Amino acid sequence: MDFSMEYEPQDELFAQEVREWIKENIPKEYHLFRDAYSITPEQWEIRREIARRLGKKRWLLPGYPYEYGGCDMDVSHMVVLKREFEKARIAHPPHYDSAVSLGAPAILATGTEEQKKRFLPPVLAGEVHTWQLFTEPEAGTDEANQQTNALRHERDKEYFVINGQKMFVGCWRGKPDYFLLLTRSDLQAPRHQNLAMFMCPANLPGITITKLDLYCADYVHSIQNVISDNAPGQKNQVFFDDVRVHQDYLIGGDHDGWKVAEATLLVEHGTAGPRDVRTPPENYVLPKFIEECSNNPDIAARIRENPLLMDNVASYYISNQVGRLWQIRNFWQQTNMVRAPGRGPQLTLYQKYFGPAAAMNLARVLGPYALIQDDERALLGGSYEALIRGSSLLAPSGTPEAQKIIMARSLGIGR
Ligand SMILES: Cc1cc2nc3c(=O)[nH]c(=O)nc-3n(C[C@H](O)[C@H](O)[C@H](O)COP(=O)(O)OP(=O)(O)OC[C@H]3O[C@@H](n4cnc5c(N)ncnc54)[C@H](O)[C@@H]3O)c2cc1C
């Protein structure tokens, strides 16, 4: 069976337009990094600028309605756009911007018309940078257990006063303009009906951001394609101390927070997102790995000496292909509007298991040179090391157990 994703002849014209746009608009200094830690603040600014240029062209979230800053692009054009960026080895934004990736679909699905008109255009223009602030010390897998209070001010009723703490959030590059902020807005109402979501300005008095230095490098699914742009090496804690935020920054109403959070989580878990297609990414690592096994004399000798290593090669190859088939299946279902609520967590769970197993296979076959970043000796420019280090990162977007719980619920079993 042929699963290659070739263009139709009519797509070639648009592909040409995208290639020309990339040539004219994306500076040479922009290239993919083997490790998120190596991106400098200046390179981060280039990424911000690319998002702005794409926004100006209405190509940041091109499937969105024209009135909010998209251009109502159809699926086949969106696929061409993403593929051309990939072919040029450029990660299409958002670069760790939670309003573009998660906030926009939630605002579109749950916001009032007035809120959509206010929040979406700057986000789709790439003008603002937003962090997702959901997780707290006591609210990770149990996301609804929010302890950060946003309570209406006793006198100035149009203001909320926010107190609490968020952790494992944001990224270390650049300053955020907004927080997509989940809070508890009612101390009496039942669970899930007691939450409010804000697009909260990040510069309000009473907000303190402190860095959390984590050892992890990259999301586990990047082990297939060395795209480190989204990598959250370092995260942050954010403290709210009597922060006053106006009700204009609410998404939905005072008690709609869970509805908005669910809309973002559906997208984050890979189940929804009809206006933003998730194309199966090009796998850059597999062909390099196979080439290394065949043509690198040291590695070929390792395999000859220990034929059991062939099992690791085969296992890595097969699990890559299985992952790609899941991705193609999900892509097909998404673009054909097939309702299958468990498909996103199913793929995410697979990737979370695949990552550590893949890292083990790579490390065994390639040997110690896979574990160094040394410019001269490291294999694939040190990318293997970053991939192996990142493969243990299981928590973002929910732990494996959380994925199983979501799947069970979508199948109607469990709680
Ligand atoms: C690198 C990184 C990036 C992140 N980025 C963000 C971000 O941008 N924004 C944000 O809001 N959050 C972010 N997070 C937080 C992430 O979403 C949480 O870490 C994740 O949801 C798990 O929550 P927790 O860490 O509190 O672990 P817990 O929920 O305390 O879980 C601890 C362990 O218990 C298990 N467990 C918990 N509940 C159950 C259950 N009911 N059944 C079975 N097992 C269970 C878990 O699977 C896990 O193994 C990030 C985390 C990391 C590490």
The ligand as an SDF file (V2000), in Angstrom:
LIG
                    3D

 53 58  0  0  0  0  0  0  0  0999 V2000
    8.1930   19.8810   30.2990 C   0  0  0  0  0  0  0  0  0  0  0  0
    6.8090   20.1360   30.7750 C   0  0  0  0  0  0  0  0  0  0  0  0
    6.0270   21.0780   30.1080 C   0  0  0  0  0  0  0  0  0  0  0  0
    4.7520   21.4050   30.5970 C   0  0  0  0  0  0  0  0  0  0  0  0
    4.0580   22.4360   30.0130 N   0  0  0  0  0  0  0  0  0  0  0  0
    2.9310   22.8820   30.6280 C   0  0  0  0  0  0  0  0  0  0  0  0
    2.3080   24.0840   30.1790 C   0  0  0  0  0  0  0  0  0  0  0  0
    2.7770   24.7560   29.2650 O   0  0  0  0  0  0  0  0  0  0  0  0
    1.1730   24.5110   30.8150 N   0  0  0  0  0  0  0  0  0  0  0  0
    0.6210   23.7990   31.8470 C   0  0  0  0  0  0  0  0  0  0  0  0
   -0.4070   24.2350   32.3670 O   0  0  0  0  0  0  0  0  0  0  0  0
    1.2040   22.6530   32.2920 N   0  0  0  0  0  0  0  0  0  0  0  0
    2.3520   22.1910   31.7090 C   0  0  0  0  0  0  0  0  0  0  0  0
    2.9670   21.0620   32.1750 N   0  0  0  0  0  0  0  0  0  0  0  0
    2.3770   20.3210   33.2810 C   0  0  0  0  0  0  0  0  0  0  0  0
    1.8200   18.9580   32.8610 C   0  0  0  0  0  0  0  0  0  0  0  0
    0.5930   19.1510   32.1650 O   0  0  0  0  0  0  0  0  0  0  0  0
    1.6430   18.1400   34.1380 C   0  0  0  0  0  0  0  0  0  0  0  0
    2.9550   17.8410   34.6060 O   0  0  0  0  0  0  0  0  0  0  0  0
    0.8730   16.8640   33.8890 C   0  0  0  0  0  0  0  0  0  0  0  0
   -0.4760   17.1530   33.6300 O   0  0  0  0  0  0  0  0  0  0  0  0
    0.9660   15.9240   35.1160 C   0  0  0  0  0  0  0  0  0  0  0  0
    0.6000   16.5950   36.2760 O   0  0  0  0  0  0  0  0  0  0  0  0
    1.5470   16.5260   37.5760 P   0  0  0  0  0  0  0  0  0  0  0  0
    2.9420   16.8430   37.1710 O   0  0  0  0  0  0  0  0  0  0  0  0
    0.9230   17.3510   38.6350 O   0  0  0  0  0  0  0  0  0  0  0  0
    1.5440   15.0030   38.0110 O   0  0  0  0  0  0  0  0  0  0  0  0
    0.3820   14.2940   38.8440 P   0  0  0  0  0  0  0  0  0  0  0  0
   -0.9450   14.5930   38.2740 O   0  0  0  0  0  0  0  0  0  0  0  0
    0.6060   14.5970   40.2840 O   0  0  0  0  0  0  0  0  0  0  0  0
    0.7250   12.7750   38.5580 O   0  0  0  0  0  0  0  0  0  0  0  0
    1.7930   12.0660   39.2560 C   0  0  0  0  0  0  0  0  0  0  0  0
    1.7160   10.6060   38.8250 C   0  0  0  0  0  0  0  0  0  0  0  0
    0.4460   10.0380   39.2440 O   0  0  0  0  0  0  0  0  0  0  0  0
   -0.2610    9.5050   38.1310 C   0  0  0  0  0  0  0  0  0  0  0  0
   -1.6990    9.7450   38.2850 N   0  0  0  0  0  0  0  0  0  0  0  0
   -2.2930   10.9320   38.6320 C   0  0  0  0  0  0  0  0  0  0  0  0
   -3.6380   10.7950   38.6700 N   0  0  0  0  0  0  0  0  0  0  0  0
   -3.9000    9.5040   38.3170 C   0  0  0  0  0  0  0  0  0  0  0  0
   -5.1100    8.7520   38.1770 C   0  0  0  0  0  0  0  0  0  0  0  0
   -6.3070    9.2930   38.3850 N   0  0  0  0  0  0  0  0  0  0  0  0
   -4.9980    7.4520   37.7950 N   0  0  0  0  0  0  0  0  0  0  0  0
   -3.7770    6.8730   37.5730 C   0  0  0  0  0  0  0  0  0  0  0  0
   -2.5860    7.5470   37.7160 N   0  0  0  0  0  0  0  0  0  0  0  0
   -2.6690    8.8390   38.0720 C   0  0  0  0  0  0  0  0  0  0  0  0
    0.2910   10.2490   36.9220 C   0  0  0  0  0  0  0  0  0  0  0  0
    0.1270    9.5030   35.7160 O   0  0  0  0  0  0  0  0  0  0  0  0
    1.7560   10.4270   37.2950 C   0  0  0  0  0  0  0  0  0  0  0  0
    2.4820    9.2630   37.0090 O   0  0  0  0  0  0  0  0  0  0  0  0
    4.2330   20.7020   31.7090 C   0  0  0  0  0  0  0  0  0  0  0  0
    4.9950   19.7130   32.3330 C   0  0  0  0  0  0  0  0  0  0  0  0
    6.2820   19.4460   31.8990 C   0  0  0  0  0  0  0  0  0  0  0  0
    7.0970   18.4010   32.6350 C   0  0  0  0  0  0  0  0  0  0  0  0
  1  2  1  0
  2  3  1  0
  2 52  2  0
  3  4  2  0
  4  5  1  0
  4 50  1  0
  5  6  2  0
  6  7  1  0
  6 13  1  0
  7  8  2  0
  7  9  1  0
  9 10  1  0
 10 11  2  0
 10 12  1  0
 12 13  2  0
 13 14  1  0
 14 15  1  0
 14 50  1  0
 15 16  1  0
 16 17  1  0
 16 18  1  0
 18 19  1  0
 18 20  1  0
 20 21  1  0
 20 22  1  0
 22 23  1  0
 23 24  1  0
 24 25  2  0
 24 26  1  0
 24 27  1  0
 27 28  1  0
 28 29  2  0
 28 30  1  0
 28 31  1  0
 31 32  1  0
 32 33  1  0
 33 34  1  0
 33 48  1  0
 34 35  1  0
 35 36  1  0
 35 46  1  0
 36 37  1  0
 36 45  1  0
 37 38  2  0
 38 39  1  0
 39 40  1  0
 39 45  2  0
 40 41  1  0
 40 42  2  0
 42 43  1  0
 43 44  2  0
 44 45  1  0
 46 47  1  0
 46 48  1  0
 48 49  1  0
 50 51  2  0
 51 52  1  0
 52 53  1  0
M  END
$$$$
